[in-house]
Amino acid sequence: MPRTAPASPALPRTLIVLLLAALLLVMGGGGWSLLHGGAGAVLLARWGLGDARRAQPVFAREIRAGLEAAGVPADSIHEIATAGGPAMARWSARLAPDASLLQANYAVSRRIEQIGGVVLEGRESAGPHGATRLILLVGVPGRPLDELVLVREPRRTVSPVPAAPRLALVLFGFGEDVAAARRFFALPVTFAAAIVPGSPGTTSLVRAAKERGREIVLHVPIEPVNYPTLNPGRGTLLVTMKPDEVTGTVRRWLDQSEPVVGAANAMGSLGTQDGELMGAIFRELKRRRVPFIHVQPTAGAVCRALTGQMGVIYDEPDAVLDLEARAKSTKELDRRWAAILAQARARGREMVWVRATPRTLEWLRRACTAKRLGGVELVPLSRVIRKPAML
């Protein structure tokens, strides 16, 4: 019996043909879409086929997007028609003085490269009036399509107005005469009031000073040589006192007078040479961040070195008008004042302590007029005390 040939798999073979045809159609349509879309226009331009002008809108879109991503305001980006330039289109964009040309360059270049383009040229140069220019030429190999000119505005430098020399006055020696102190506090002159704590009139003096907006310095009474023949006041801090007692007393005085802009020694030619006594005072000043102003320091004083070790702000007056304020006339006050103002102009800052006397009250009214000051500005003490940057 003759062998029967196996049936031909006609259906599967037909199916394969149909699938291949469909695949070719899909690929052909996708390829057509690719070649006629934006990416295709760039690809054809790279191959040197078709009209390269069809790729230019794609570059334009990416240039604008890159600049905006770099923070360049949209309203400062402009496309300019060109005639005979190196590229089909020319762009200009203005950047703020603090903008980064490097960042803008990177943002545009990256987007151009992502669509198949290249940066053909890039150069930076000085522009007019201190501006900086960056010129990018982008396109496809051998064919520039867009020229981008970035201009970063120059920083506008404003010449600083020279600061007026500053001078701070501190009046001291009010005693317990609150009525006399009020006459000083009423003067139209900027000054701080140094008030000795611990006396019956202290509370009234502090209140009167605050009512007139006066800054207050705690004038700490410290033991002088020849105490009690020389006596800075009740409650004087003595070298024989225990440190805890000293610290507690200073804390109580600060509580009664706060806010204070500083603490200073009233006398203290002996006490300021004693490390234990001054350390106890400075311990509380450090805790409260109150500067110490050393008035007329003696040769053996430990205050400057000790404040440096303990981290307390330290300063000294540039001048003290004491004997001049007790003289029969204002002649000596006028002479010293002229020298002080000249020194303030030369240094830029000055701290001057003046004893409060009837002669001083009369003198201050005319010594602190604008004409007499001659450009020197009277300021609160807090604007003159030297403060290290770390404090």
Secondary structure by P-SEA (a helix, b strand, c coil): ccccccccaaaaaaaaaaaaaaaaaaaaaaaaaaaacaaaaaaaaaacccccccaaaaaaaaaaaaaaaaccccccbbbbbbccccccbbbbbbbcccccaaaaaaaaaaaaaaacccccbbbbbbcccbbbbbbbbbcccccccbbbbbbbbcccccccccccbbbbbbbcccccaaaaaaaaaaccbbbbbbbbccccaaaaaaaaaaaabbbbbcccccccccccccccccccccccccaaaaaaaaaaaaaacccccbbbbcccccccccaaaaaaaaaaaaaabbbbbbcccccccaaaaaaaaaccbbbbbccccccccccccaaaaaaaaaaaaaaaaaccbbbbbbcccaaaaaaaaaaacccccccbbbbcccccccccccc
